[in-house]
Amino acid sequence: MPKDENINKVLIIGSGPIQIGQAAEFDYSGSQACKSLREENVETVLVNSNPATIQTDIESADKVYVEPLTADIVAK
C-alpha cells in the first residue's frame, strides 16, 4: 500500500489493563506499529494506561502518555 503523504501524525491507543498471560500480543503489536510508523517518519503519539508495558518506553513513540483510557483524556 502506498504511503499517504497527508498523514504525518498518528495516535496509537494502547490496550490498557490486561489479564495475566494476555499482555504480550497487545504490547507487541502496538510496539511494532510505533516502530513501523516512525521508520516512515510519521510522528507517533501513544496513550496507554498500563505503565508496565514496553509500549510506554519513552523511545517507543515520539510522545508517550500514561493516562486513563477515557474519551476525555484521549481527546486531549
mmCIF file of the N, C-alpha and C atoms, coordinates in Angstrom:
data_MODEL
# 
_entry.id   MODEL 
# 
loop_
_atom_site.group_PDB 
_atom_site.id 
_atom_site.type_symbol 
_atom_site.label_atom_id 
_atom_site.label_alt_id 
_atom_site.label_comp_id 
_atom_site.label_asym_id 
_atom_site.label_entity_id 
_atom_site.label_seq_id 
_atom_site.pdbx_PDB_ins_code 
_atom_site.Cartn_x 
_atom_site.Cartn_y 
_atom_site.Cartn_z 
_atom_site.occupancy 
_atom_site.B_iso_or_equiv 
_atom_site.pdbx_formal_charge 
_atom_site.auth_seq_id 
_atom_site.auth_comp_id 
_atom_site.auth_asym_id 
_atom_site.auth_atom_id 
_atom_site.pdbx_PDB_model_num 
ATOM 1   N N  . MET A 1 1  ? 0.845   -1.163  0.000  1.00 0.00 ? 1  MET A N  1 
ATOM 2   C CA . MET A 1 1  ? 0.000   0.000   0.000  1.00 0.00 ? 1  MET A CA 1 
ATOM 3   C C  . MET A 1 1  ? 0.898   1.237   0.000  1.00 0.00 ? 1  MET A C  1 
ATOM 4   N N  . PRO A 1 2  ? 0.657   2.174   -0.887 1.00 0.00 ? 2  PRO A N  1 
ATOM 5   C CA . PRO A 1 2  ? 1.490   3.387   -0.914 1.00 0.00 ? 2  PRO A CA 1 
ATOM 6   C C  . PRO A 1 2  ? 1.217   4.264   0.302  1.00 0.00 ? 2  PRO A C  1 
ATOM 7   N N  . LYS A 1 3  ? 2.243   4.973   0.702  1.00 0.00 ? 3  LYS A N  1 
ATOM 8   C CA . LYS A 1 3  ? 2.124   5.868   1.853  1.00 0.00 ? 3  LYS A CA 1 
ATOM 9   C C  . LYS A 1 3  ? 1.267   7.074   1.490  1.00 0.00 ? 3  LYS A C  1 
ATOM 10  N N  . ASP A 1 4  ? 0.340   7.420   2.360  1.00 0.00 ? 4  ASP A N  1 
ATOM 11  C CA . ASP A 1 4  ? -0.478  8.618   2.192  1.00 0.00 ? 4  ASP A CA 1 
ATOM 12  C C  . ASP A 1 4  ? 0.317   9.790   2.753  1.00 0.00 ? 4  ASP A C  1 
ATOM 13  N N  . GLU A 1 5  ? 0.798   10.650  1.902  1.00 0.00 ? 5  GLU A N  1 
ATOM 14  C CA . GLU A 1 5  ? 1.644   11.769  2.311  1.00 0.00 ? 5  GLU A CA 1 
ATOM 15  C C  . GLU A 1 5  ? 0.901   12.799  3.154  1.00 0.00 ? 5  GLU A C  1 
ATOM 16  N N  . ASN A 1 6  ? -0.428  12.719  3.211  1.00 0.00 ? 6  ASN A N  1 
ATOM 17  C CA . ASN A 1 6  ? -1.215  13.645  4.022  1.00 0.00 ? 6  ASN A CA 1 
ATOM 18  C C  . ASN A 1 6  ? -1.223  13.271  5.504  1.00 0.00 ? 6  ASN A C  1 
ATOM 19  N N  . ILE A 1 7  ? -0.789  12.053  5.810  1.00 0.00 ? 7  ILE A N  1 
ATOM 20  C CA . ILE A 1 7  ? -0.770  11.596  7.203  1.00 0.00 ? 7  ILE A CA 1 
ATOM 21  C C  . ILE A 1 7  ? 0.628   11.825  7.763  1.00 0.00 ? 7  ILE A C  1 
ATOM 22  N N  . ASN A 1 8  ? 0.733   12.711  8.753  1.00 0.00 ? 8  ASN A N  1 
ATOM 23  C CA . ASN A 1 8  ? 2.047   12.976  9.335  1.00 0.00 ? 8  ASN A CA 1 
ATOM 24  C C  . ASN A 1 8  ? 2.080   12.754  10.843 1.00 0.00 ? 8  ASN A C  1 
ATOM 25  N N  . LYS A 1 9  ? 0.928   12.446  11.438 1.00 0.00 ? 9  LYS A N  1 
ATOM 26  C CA . LYS A 1 9  ? 0.870   12.162  12.870 1.00 0.00 ? 9  LYS A CA 1 
ATOM 27  C C  . LYS A 1 9  ? -0.217  11.123  13.117 1.00 0.00 ? 9  LYS A C  1 
ATOM 28  N N  . VAL A 1 10 ? 0.092   10.145  13.993 1.00 0.00 ? 10 VAL A N  1 
ATOM 29  C CA . VAL A 1 10 ? -0.856  9.072   14.289 1.00 0.00 ? 10 VAL A CA 1 
ATOM 30  C C  . VAL A 1 10 ? -0.964  8.905   15.802 1.00 0.00 ? 10 VAL A C  1 
ATOM 31  N N  . LEU A 1 11 ? -2.191  8.753   16.278 1.00 0.00 ? 11 LEU A N  1 
ATOM 32  C CA . LEU A 1 11 ? -2.445  8.451   17.683 1.00 0.00 ? 11 LEU A CA 1 
ATOM 33  C C  . LEU A 1 11 ? -2.612  6.945   17.821 1.00 0.00 ? 11 LEU A C  1 
ATOM 34  N N  . ILE A 1 12 ? -1.809  6.349   18.680 1.00 0.00 ? 12 ILE A N  1 
ATOM 35  C CA . ILE A 1 12 ? -1.913  4.919   18.958 1.00 0.00 ? 12 ILE A CA 1 
ATOM 36  C C  . ILE A 1 12 ? -2.442  4.780   20.378 1.00 0.00 ? 12 ILE A C  1 
ATOM 37  N N  . ILE A 1 13 ? -3.566  4.094   20.509 1.00 0.00 ? 13 ILE A N  1 
ATOM 38  C CA . ILE A 1 13 ? -4.184  3.891   21.818 1.00 0.00 ? 13 ILE A CA 1 
ATOM 39  C C  . ILE A 1 13 ? -3.829  2.491   22.287 1.00 0.00 ? 13 ILE A C  1 
ATOM 40  N N  . GLY A 1 14 ? -3.138  2.421   23.417 1.00 0.00 ? 14 GLY A N  1 
ATOM 41  C CA . GLY A 1 14 ? -2.723  1.136   23.967 1.00 0.00 ? 14 GLY A CA 1 
ATOM 42  C C  . GLY A 1 14 ? -3.907  0.304   24.417 1.00 0.00 ? 14 GLY A C  1 
ATOM 43  N N  . SER A 1 15 ? -3.631  -0.935  24.737 1.00 0.00 ? 15 SER A N  1 
ATOM 44  C CA . SER A 1 15 ? -4.705  -1.857  25.117 1.00 0.00 ? 15 SER A CA 1 
ATOM 45  C C  . SER A 1 15 ? -5.191  -1.643  26.538 1.00 0.00 ? 15 SER A C  1 
ATOM 46  N N  . GLY A 1 16 ? -4.445  -0.887  27.326 1.00 0.00 ? 16 GLY A N  1 
ATOM 47  C CA . GLY A 1 16 ? -4.873  -0.624  28.698 1.00 0.00 ? 16 GLY A CA 1 
ATOM 48  C C  . GLY A 1 16 ? -4.640  -1.822  29.598 1.00 0.00 ? 16 GLY A C  1 
ATOM 49  N N  . PRO A 1 17 ? -5.413  -1.923  30.682 1.00 0.00 ? 17 PRO A N  1 
ATOM 50  C CA . PRO A 1 17 ? -5.228  -3.018  31.631 1.00 0.00 ? 17 PRO A CA 1 
ATOM 51  C C  . PRO A 1 17 ? -5.470  -4.362  30.957 1.00 0.00 ? 17 PRO A C  1 
ATOM 52  N N  . ILE A 1 18 ? -4.672  -5.324  31.325 1.00 0.00 ? 18 ILE A N  1 
ATOM 53  C CA . ILE A 1 18 ? -4.789  -6.655  30.727 1.00 0.00 ? 18 ILE A CA 1 
ATOM 54  C C  . ILE A 1 18 ? -4.772  -7.715  31.824 1.00 0.00 ? 18 ILE A C  1 
ATOM 55  N N  . GLN A 1 19 ? -5.096  -8.931  31.442 1.00 0.00 ? 19 GLN A N  1 
ATOM 56  C CA . GLN A 1 19 ? -5.033  -10.046 32.374 1.00 0.00 ? 19 GLN A CA 1 
ATOM 57  C C  . GLN A 1 19 ? -3.695  -10.745 32.209 1.00 0.00 ? 19 GLN A C  1 
ATOM 58  N N  . ILE A 1 20 ? -3.262  -11.413 33.251 1.00 0.00 ? 20 ILE A N  1 
ATOM 59  C CA . ILE A 1 20 ? -2.004  -12.153 33.188 1.00 0.00 ? 20 ILE A CA 1 
ATOM 60  C C  . ILE A 1 20 ? -2.083  -13.154 32.042 1.00 0.00 ? 20 ILE A C  1 
ATOM 61  N N  . GLY A 1 21 ? -1.046  -13.197 31.232 1.00 0.00 ? 21 GLY A N  1 
ATOM 62  C CA . GLY A 1 21 ? -0.989  -14.113 30.102 1.00 0.00 ? 21 GLY A CA 1 
ATOM 63  C C  . GLY A 1 21 ? -1.503  -13.527 28.807 1.00 0.00 ? 21 GLY A C  1 
ATOM 64  N N  . GLN A 1 22 ? -2.049  -12.329 28.842 1.00 0.00 ? 22 GLN A N  1 
ATOM 65  C CA . GLN A 1 22 ? -2.588  -11.726 27.629 1.00 0.00 ? 22 GLN A CA 1 
ATOM 66  C C  . GLN A 1 22 ? -1.846  -10.464 27.217 1.00 0.00 ? 22 GLN A C  1 
ATOM 67  N N  . ALA A 1 23 ? -0.781  -10.136 27.884 1.00 0.00 ? 23 ALA A N  1 
ATOM 68  C CA . ALA A 1 23 ? -0.107  -8.861  27.625 1.00 0.00 ? 23 ALA A CA 1 
ATOM 69  C C  . ALA A 1 23 ? 0.735   -8.876  26.359 1.00 0.00 ? 23 ALA A C  1 
ATOM 70  N N  . ALA A 1 24 ? 1.399   -9.957  26.090 1.00 0.00 ? 24 ALA A N  1 
ATOM 71  C CA . ALA A 1 24 ? 2.417   -9.979  25.041 1.00 0.00 ? 24 ALA A CA 1 
ATOM 72  C C  . ALA A 1 24 ? 1.881   -9.624  23.660 1.00 0.00 ? 24 ALA A C  1 
ATOM 73  N N  . GLU A 1 25 ? 0.741   -10.172 23.269 1.00 0.00 ? 25 GLU A N  1 
ATOM 74  C CA . GLU A 1 25 ? 0.228   -9.933  21.917 1.00 0.00 ? 25 GLU A CA 1 
ATOM 75  C C  . GLU A 1 25 ? -0.117  -8.466  21.704 1.00 0.00 ? 25 GLU A C  1 
ATOM 76  N N  . PHE A 1 26 ? -0.824  -7.870  22.656 1.00 0.00 ? 26 PHE A N  1 
ATOM 77  C CA . PHE A 1 26 ? -1.247  -6.477  22.524 1.00 0.00 ? 26 PHE A CA 1 
ATOM 78  C C  . PHE A 1 26 ? -0.052  -5.538  22.574 1.00 0.00 ? 26 PHE A C  1 
ATOM 79  N N  . ASP A 1 27 ? 0.856   -5.808  23.475 1.00 0.00 ? 27 ASP A N  1 
ATOM 80  C CA . ASP A 1 27 ? 2.033   -4.973  23.646 1.00 0.00 ? 27 ASP A CA 1 
ATOM 81  C C  . ASP A 1 27 ? 2.914   -5.039  22.401 1.00 0.00 ? 27 ASP A C  1 
ATOM 82  N N  . TYR A 1 28 ? 3.113   -6.235  21.876 1.00 0.00 ? 28 TYR A N  1 
ATOM 83  C CA . TYR A 1 28 ? 3.967   -6.416  20.705 1.00 0.00 ? 28 TYR A CA 1 
ATOM 84  C C  . TYR A 1 28 ? 3.380   -5.724  19.479 1.00 0.00 ? 28 TYR A C  1 
ATOM 85  N N  . SER A 1 29 ? 2.097   -5.884  19.243 1.00 0.00 ? 29 SER A N  1 
ATOM 86  C CA . SER A 1 29 ? 1.501   -5.289  18.042 1.00 0.00 ? 29 SER A CA 1 
ATOM 87  C C  . SER A 1 29 ? 1.541   -3.767  18.103 1.00 0.00 ? 29 SER A C  1 
ATOM 88  N N  . GLY A 1 30 ? 1.278   -3.194  19.256 1.00 0.00 ? 30 GLY A N  1 
ATOM 89  C CA . GLY A 1 30 ? 1.356   -1.741  19.399 1.00 0.00 ? 30 GLY A CA 1 
ATOM 90  C C  . GLY A 1 30 ? 2.772   -1.226  19.234 1.00 0.00 ? 30 GLY A C  1 
ATOM 91  N N  . SER A 1 31 ? 3.731   -1.951  19.786 1.00 0.00 ? 31 SER A N  1 
ATOM 92  C CA . SER A 1 31 ? 5.138   -1.558  19.659 1.00 0.00 ? 31 SER A CA 1 
ATOM 93  C C  . SER A 1 31 ? 5.595   -1.626  18.209 1.00 0.00 ? 31 SER A C  1 
ATOM 94  N N  . GLN A 1 32 ? 5.177   -2.654  17.498 1.00 0.00 ? 32 GLN A N  1 
ATOM 95  C CA . GLN A 1 32 ? 5.551   -2.788  16.086 1.00 0.00 ? 32 GLN A CA 1 
ATOM 96  C C  . GLN A 1 32 ? 4.908   -1.697  15.236 1.00 0.00 ? 32 GLN A C  1 
ATOM 97  N N  . ALA A 1 33 ? 3.681   -1.319  15.572 1.00 0.00 ? 33 ALA A N  1 
ATOM 98  C CA . ALA A 1 33 ? 3.025   -0.220  14.851 1.00 0.00 ? 33 ALA A CA 1 
ATOM 99  C C  . ALA A 1 33 ? 3.813   1.072   15.033 1.00 0.00 ? 33 ALA A C  1 
ATOM 100 N N  . CYS A 1 34 ? 4.203   1.363   16.270 1.00 0.00 ? 34 CYS A N  1 
ATOM 101 C CA . CYS A 1 34 ? 5.010   2.568   16.541 1.00 0.00 ? 34 CYS A CA 1 
ATOM 102 C C  . CYS A 1 34 ? 6.315   2.528   15.763 1.00 0.00 ? 34 CYS A C  1 
ATOM 103 N N  . LYS A 1 35 ? 6.979   1.395   15.809 1.00 0.00 ? 35 LYS A N  1 
ATOM 104 C CA . LYS A 1 35 ? 8.274   1.255   15.129 1.00 0.00 ? 35 LYS A CA 1 
ATOM 105 C C  . LYS A 1 35 ? 8.130   1.476   13.625 1.00 0.00 ? 35 LYS A C  1 
ATOM 106 N N  . SER A 1 36 ? 7.149   0.844   13.022 1.00 0.00 ? 36 SER A N  1 
ATOM 107 C CA . SER A 1 36 ? 6.950   0.962   11.570 1.00 0.00 ? 36 SER A CA 1 
ATOM 108 C C  . SER A 1 36 ? 6.603   2.387   11.162 1.00 0.00 ? 36 SER A C  1 
ATOM 109 N N  . LEU A 1 37 ? 5.740   3.023   11.916 1.00 0.00 ? 37 LEU A N  1 
ATOM 110 C CA . LEU A 1 37 ? 5.349   4.398   11.590 1.00 0.00 ? 37 LEU A CA 1 
ATOM 111 C C  . LEU A 1 37 ? 6.521   5.360   11.741 1.00 0.00 ? 37 LEU A C  1 
ATOM 112 N N  . ARG A 1 38 ? 7.313   5.188   12.783 1.00 0.00 ? 38 ARG A N  1 
ATOM 113 C CA . ARG A 1 38 ? 8.467   6.070   12.983 1.00 0.00 ? 38 ARG A CA 1 
ATOM 114 C C  . ARG A 1 38 ? 9.494   5.885   11.875 1.00 0.00 ? 38 ARG A C  1 
ATOM 115 N N  . GLU A 1 39 ? 9.647   4.646   11.381 1.00 0.00 ? 39 GLU A N  1 
ATOM 116 C CA . GLU A 1 39 ? 10.562  4.399   10.259 1.00 0.00 ? 39 GLU A CA 1 
ATOM 117 C C  . GLU A 1 39 ? 10.115  5.148   9.009  1.00 0.00 ? 39 GLU A C  1 
ATOM 118 N N  . GLU A 1 40 ? 8.820   5.409   8.900  1.00 0.00 ? 40 GLU A N  1 
ATOM 119 C CA . GLU A 1 40 ? 8.266   6.145   7.764  1.00 0.00 ? 40 GLU A CA 1 
ATOM 120 C C  . GLU A 1 40 ? 8.166   7.644   8.049  1.00 0.00 ? 40 GLU A C  1 
ATOM 121 N N  . ASN A 1 41 ? 8.802   8.082   9.136  1.00 0.00 ? 41 ASN A N  1 
ATOM 122 C CA . ASN A 1 41 ? 8.809   9.497   9.537  1.00 0.00 ? 41 ASN A CA 1 
ATOM 123 C C  . ASN A 1 41 ? 7.417   10.042  9.843  1.00 0.00 ? 41 ASN A C  1 
ATOM 124 N N  . VAL A 1 42 ? 6.565   9.183   10.383 1.00 0.00 ? 42 VAL A N  1 
ATOM 125 C CA . VAL A 1 42 ? 5.249   9.604   10.850 1.00 0.00 ? 42 VAL A CA 1 
ATOM 126 C C  . VAL A 1 42 ? 5.364   9.812   12.358 1.00 0.00 ? 42 VAL A C  1 
ATOM 127 N N  . GLU A 1 43 ? 4.957   10.978  12.840 1.00 0.00 ? 43 GLU A N  1 
ATOM 128 C CA . GLU A 1 43 ? 5.016   11.251  14.271 1.00 0.00 ? 43 GLU A CA 1 
ATOM 129 C C  . GLU A 1 43 ? 4.007   10.362  14.990 1.00 0.00 ? 43 GLU A C  1 
ATOM 130 N N  . THR A 1 44 ? 4.453   9.708   16.061 1.00 0.00 ? 44 THR A N  1 
ATOM 131 C CA . THR A 1 44 ? 3.587   8.802   16.801 1.00 0.00 ? 44 THR A CA 1 
ATOM 132 C C  . THR A 1 44 ? 3.332   9.342   18.200 1.00 0.00 ? 44 THR A C  1 
ATOM 133 N N  . VAL A 1 45 ? 2.062   9.295   18.589 1.00 0.00 ? 45 VAL A N  1 
ATOM 134 C CA . VAL A 1 45 ? 1.640   9.694   19.929 1.00 0.00 ? 45 VAL A CA 1 
ATOM 135 C C  . VAL A 1 45 ? 0.950   8.477   20.533 1.00 0.00 ? 45 VAL A C  1 
ATOM 136 N N  . LEU A 1 46 ? 1.476   7.997   21.644 1.00 0.00 ? 46 LEU A N  1 
ATOM 137 C CA . LEU A 1 46 ? 0.952   6.795   22.284 1.00 0.00 ? 46 LEU A CA 1 
ATOM 138 C C  . LEU A 1 46 ? 0.281   7.154   23.602 1.00 0.00 ? 46 LEU A C  1 
ATOM 139 N N  . VAL A 1 47 ? -0.931  6.644   23.806 1.00 0.00 ? 47 VAL A N  1 
ATOM 140 C CA . VAL A 1 47 ? -1.631  6.783   25.085 1.00 0.00 ? 47 VAL A CA 1 
ATOM 141 C C  . VAL A 1 47 ? -1.924  5.379   25.587 1.00 0.00 ? 47 VAL A C  1 
ATOM 142 N N  . ASN A 1 48 ? -1.465  5.084   26.796 1.00 0.00 ? 48 ASN A N  1 
ATOM 143 C CA . ASN A 1 48 ? -1.703  3.773   27.388 1.00 0.00 ? 48 ASN A CA 1 
ATOM 144 C C  . ASN A 1 48 ? -1.848  3.953   28.892 1.00 0.00 ? 48 ASN A C  1 
ATOM 145 N N  . SER A 1 49 ? -2.758  3.223   29.486 1.00 0.00 ? 49 SER A N  1 
ATOM 146 C CA . SER A 1 49 ? -2.964  3.339   30.930 1.00 0.00 ? 49 SER A CA 1 
ATOM 147 C C  . SER A 1 49 ? -2.108  2.363   31.725 1.00 0.00 ? 49 SER A C  1 
ATOM 148 N N  . ASN A 1 50 ? -1.388  1.498   31.043 1.00 0.00 ? 50 ASN A N  1 
ATOM 149 C CA . ASN A 1 50 ? -0.587  0.485   31.722 1.00 0.00 ? 50 ASN A CA 1 
ATOM 150 C C  . ASN A 1 50 ? 0.895   0.845   31.638 1.00 0.00 ? 50 ASN A C  1 
ATOM 151 N N  . PRO A 1 51 ? 1.492   1.339   32.718 1.00 0.00 ? 51 PRO A N  1 
ATOM 152 C CA . PRO A 1 51 ? 2.904   1.730   32.672 1.00 0.00 ? 51 PRO A CA 1 
ATOM 153 C C  . PRO A 1 51 ? 3.860   0.544   32.621 1.00 0.00 ? 51 PRO A C  1 
ATOM 154 N N  . ALA A 1 52 ? 3.361   -0.680  32.799 1.00 0.00 ? 52 ALA A N  1 
ATOM 155 C CA . ALA A 1 52 ? 4.223   -1.852  32.830 1.00 0.00 ? 52 ALA A CA 1 
ATOM 156 C C  . ALA A 1 52 ? 4.489   -2.445  31.448 1.00 0.00 ? 52 ALA A C  1 
ATOM 157 N N  . THR A 1 53 ? 3.976   -1.845  30.392 1.00 0.00 ? 53 THR A N  1 
ATOM 158 C CA . THR A 1 53 ? 4.195   -2.388  29.052 1.00 0.00 ? 53 THR A CA 1 
ATOM 159 C C  . THR A 1 53 ? 5.428   -1.765  28.417 1.00 0.00 ? 53 THR A C  1 
ATOM 160 N N  . ILE A 1 54 ? 6.000   -2.458  27.418 1.00 0.00 ? 54 ILE A N  1 
ATOM 161 C CA . ILE A 1 54 ? 7.151   -1.881  26.721 1.00 0.00 ? 54 ILE A CA 1 
ATOM 162 C C  . ILE A 1 54 ? 6.717   -0.745  25.809 1.00 0.00 ? 54 ILE A C  1 
ATOM 163 N N  . GLN A 1 55 ? 5.430   -0.667  25.506 1.00 0.00 ? 55 GLN A N  1 
ATOM 164 C CA . GLN A 1 55 ? 4.933   0.440   24.683 1.00 0.00 ? 55 GLN A CA 1 
ATOM 165 C C  . GLN A 1 55 ? 5.204   1.780   25.330 1.00 0.00 ? 55 GLN A C  1 
ATOM 166 N N  . THR A 1 56 ? 5.181   1.837   26.645 1.00 0.00 ? 56 THR A N  1 
ATOM 167 C CA . THR A 1 56 ? 5.329   3.115   27.327 1.00 0.00 ? 56 THR A CA 1 
ATOM 168 C C  . THR A 1 56 ? 6.788   3.518   27.528 1.00 0.00 ? 56 THR A C  1 
ATOM 169 N N  . ASP A 1 57 ? 7.718   2.780   26.956 1.00 0.00 ? 57 ASP A N  1 
ATOM 170 C CA . ASP A 1 57 ? 9.122   3.197   26.950 1.00 0.00 ? 57 ASP A CA 1 
ATOM 171 C C  . ASP A 1 57 ? 9.207   4.499   26.153 1.00 0.00 ? 57 ASP A C  1 
ATOM 172 N N  . ILE A 1 58 ? 9.912   5.480   26.670 1.00 0.00 ? 58 ILE A N  1 
ATOM 173 C CA . ILE A 1 58 ? 9.929   6.796   26.019 1.00 0.00 ? 58 ILE A CA 1 
ATOM 174 C C  . ILE A 1 58 ? 10.527  6.761   24.620 1.00 0.00 ? 58 ILE A C  1 
ATOM 175 N N  . GLU A 1 59 ? 11.244  5.704   24.281 1.00 0.00 ? 59 GLU A N  1 
ATOM 176 C CA . GLU A 1 59 ? 11.817  5.610   22.939 1.00 0.00 ? 59 GLU A CA 1 
ATOM 177 C C  . GLU A 1 59 ? 10.889  4.916   21.947 1.00 0.00 ? 59 GLU A C  1 
ATOM 178 N N  . SER A 1 60 ? 9.753   4.406   22.411 1.00 0.00 ? 60 SER A N  1 
ATOM 179 C CA . SER A 1 60 ? 8.872   3.668   21.502 1.00 0.00 ? 60 SER A CA 1 
ATOM 180 C C  . SER A 1 60 ? 8.016   4.579   20.630 1.00 0.00 ? 60 SER A C  1 
ATOM 181 N N  . ALA A 1 61 ? 7.764   5.801   21.092 1.00 0.00 ? 61 ALA A N  1 
ATOM 182 C CA . ALA A 1 61 ? 6.944   6.749   20.327 1.00 0.00 ? 61 ALA A CA 1 
ATOM 183 C C  . ALA A 1 61 ? 7.515   8.148   20.519 1.00 0.00 ? 61 ALA A C  1 
ATOM 184 N N  . ASP A 1 62 ? 7.099   9.059   19.655 1.00 0.00 ? 62 ASP A N  1 
ATOM 185 C CA . ASP A 1 62 ? 7.579   10.435  19.780 1.00 0.00 ? 62 ASP A CA 1 
ATOM 186 C C  . ASP A 1 62 ? 7.057   11.094  21.054 1.00 0.00 ? 62 ASP A C  1 
ATOM 187 N N  . LYS A 1 63 ? 5.814   10.793  21.394 1.00 0.00 ? 63 LYS A N  1 
ATOM 188 C CA . LYS A 1 63 ? 5.221   11.284  22.644 1.00 0.00 ? 63 LYS A CA 1 
ATOM 189 C C  . LYS A 1 63 ? 4.496   10.119  23.297 1.00 0.00 ? 63 LYS A C  1 
ATOM 190 N N  . VAL A 1 64 ? 4.722   9.947   24.588 1.00 0.00 ? 64 VAL A N  1 
ATOM 191 C CA . VAL A 1 64 ? 4.104   8.850   25.329 1.00 0.00 ? 64 VAL A CA 1 
ATOM 192 C C  . VAL A 1 64 ? 3.359   9.424   26.527 1.00 0.00 ? 64 VAL A C  1 
ATOM 193 N N  . TYR A 1 65 ? 2.100   9.030   26.655 1.00 0.00 ? 65 TYR A N  1 
ATOM 194 C CA . TYR A 1 65 ? 1.281   9.467   27.778 1.00 0.00 ? 65 TYR A CA 1 
ATOM 195 C C  . TYR A 1 65 ? 0.764   8.238   28.512 1.00 0.00 ? 65 TYR A C  1 
ATOM 196 N N  . VAL A 1 66 ? 1.025   8.171   29.807 1.00 0.00 ? 66 VAL A N  1 
ATOM 197 C CA . VAL A 1 66 ? 0.469   7.114   30.651 1.00 0.00 ? 66 VAL A CA 1 
ATOM 198 C C  . VAL A 1 66 ? -0.707  7.748   31.386 1.00 0.00 ? 66 VAL A C  1 
ATOM 199 N N  . GLU A 1 67 ? -1.882  7.516   30.854 1.00 0.00 ? 67 GLU A N  1 
ATOM 200 C CA . GLU A 1 67 ? -3.108  8.152   31.342 1.00 0.00 ? 67 GLU A CA 1 
ATOM 201 C C  . GLU A 1 67 ? -4.258  7.148   31.258 1.00 0.00 ? 67 GLU A C  1 
ATOM 202 N N  . PRO A 1 68 ? -5.314  7.373   32.026 1.00 0.00 ? 68 PRO A N  1 
ATOM 203 C CA . PRO A 1 68 ? -6.501  6.523   31.886 1.00 0.00 ? 68 PRO A CA 1 
ATOM 204 C C  . PRO A 1 68 ? -7.044  6.608   30.455 1.00 0.00 ? 68 PRO A C  1 
ATOM 205 N N  . LEU A 1 69 ? -7.522  5.493   29.940 1.00 0.00 ? 69 LEU A N  1 
ATOM 206 C CA . LEU A 1 69 ? -8.047  5.464   28.571 1.00 0.00 ? 69 LEU A CA 1 
ATOM 207 C C  . LEU A 1 69 ? -9.530  5.829   28.574 1.00 0.00 ? 69 LEU A C  1 
ATOM 208 N N  . THR A 1 70 ? -9.789  7.098   28.802 1.00 0.00 ? 70 THR A N  1 
ATOM 209 C CA . THR A 1 70 ? -11.157 7.605   28.759 1.00 0.00 ? 70 THR A CA 1 
ATOM 210 C C  . THR A 1 70 ? -11.291 8.515   27.541 1.00 0.00 ? 70 THR A C  1 
ATOM 211 N N  . ALA A 1 71 ? -12.511 8.736   27.112 1.00 0.00 ? 71 ALA A N  1 
ATOM 212 C CA . ALA A 1 71 ? -12.740 9.589   25.939 1.00 0.00 ? 71 ALA A CA 1 
ATOM 213 C C  . ALA A 1 71 ? -12.192 10.994  26.159 1.00 0.00 ? 71 ALA A C  1 
ATOM 214 N N  . ASP A 1 72 ? -12.355 11.526  27.357 1.00 0.00 ? 72 ASP A N  1 
ATOM 215 C CA . ASP A 1 72 ? -11.860 12.878  27.637 1.00 0.00 ? 72 ASP A CA 1 
ATOM 216 C C  . ASP A 1 72 ? -10.343 12.967  27.537 1.00 0.00 ? 72 ASP A C  1 
ATOM 217 N N  . ILE A 1 73 ? -9.652  11.999  28.112 1.00 0.00 ? 73 ILE A N  1 
ATOM 218 C CA . ILE A 1 73 ? -8.181  12.006  28.084 1.00 0.00 ? 73 ILE A CA 1 
ATOM 219 C C  . ILE A 1 73 ? -7.674  11.826  26.662 1.00 0.00 ? 73 ILE A C  1 
ATOM 220 N N  . VAL A 1 74 ? -8.228  10.871  25.936 1.00 0.00 ? 74 VAL A N  1 
ATOM 221 C CA . VAL A 1 74 ? -7.766  10.603  24.566 1.00 0.00 ? 74 VAL A CA 1 
ATOM 222 C C  . VAL A 1 74 ? -8.037  11.801  23.662 1.00 0.00 ? 74 VAL A C  1 
ATOM 223 N N  . ALA A 1 75 ? -9.129  12.502  23.879 1.00 0.00 ? 75 ALA A N  1 
ATOM 224 C CA . ALA A 1 75 ? -9.459  13.674  23.057 1.00 0.00 ? 75 ALA A CA 1 
ATOM 225 C C  . ALA A 1 75 ? -8.453  14.806  23.237 1.00 0.00 ? 75 ALA A C  1 
ATOM 226 N N  . LYS A 1 76 ? -7.835  14.902  24.403 1.00 0.00 ? 76 LYS A N  1 
ATOM 227 C CA . LYS A 1 76 ? -6.845  15.958  24.653 1.00 0.00 ? 76 LYS A CA 1 
ATOM 228 C C  . LYS A 1 76 ? -5.631  15.731  23.799 1.00 0.00 ? 76 LYS A C  1 
# 
